[in-house]
């Protein structure tokens, strides 16, 4: 039994490249600056005194990590998986969601990418940027569209899920174009072409999850209120 466990960990850790280049250090610095700029002081203080919220974060982190493990490795540096970031954003707000997603990102960089040096840039382009983009869309939706439950679920969940994949894939494709030998034609044929195949299921996944949360756990959603979306004005 001990030998099998040791073999499992040896296989899991084998092939991990721990080399860091100057660009990787710069990406870490940029990530630190971004996290410093968005650091949610009030949410962190509330989290430290709210066991229920800690449990929600634990569940969300495990679920997100499991979702990302359903990953297809197309080519070196090109990985295809669902994100689930919109649900995270609507549960905890975009600031805290950006921080929570760092642990699954670190796990993904080490054990799937096997390139820990890619953690910072993947966190910035593959996680933080899509979350921020979805937050912008969500805030404009709340500002200009009627406060209706259908709008909250469809735009906040379904549409934002589509946008999260779009931003994620485009940002990562641009990074690969700049830092690798991949041409735009190659990326278009082997990576960008999967956007519709990923975006619509991602939209459905997030929309269904938000629908279930609205029905069964509305208190788990960051700023959802029956008074806002259901009560007659």
Secondary structure, DSSP 4 states (H G I P E B T S, - for coil): -HHHHHHHHHHHHTT-B----HHHHHHHHHHHHHHHHH--HHHHHHHHT-HHHHHHHHHHHHHHHHHHHS-EEEETTEEE----HHHHHHHHHHHHHHHHHHHHHHHHHHHTS-BGGGHHHHIIIIIIHHHHHHHHHHHHHHHHS---HHHHHIIIIIIHHHHHHHHHHHHHHHHHHHHSS--HHHHHHHTGGGHHHHHHHHHHHHHHHHHHHHHH-GGGSSS--HHHHTS--
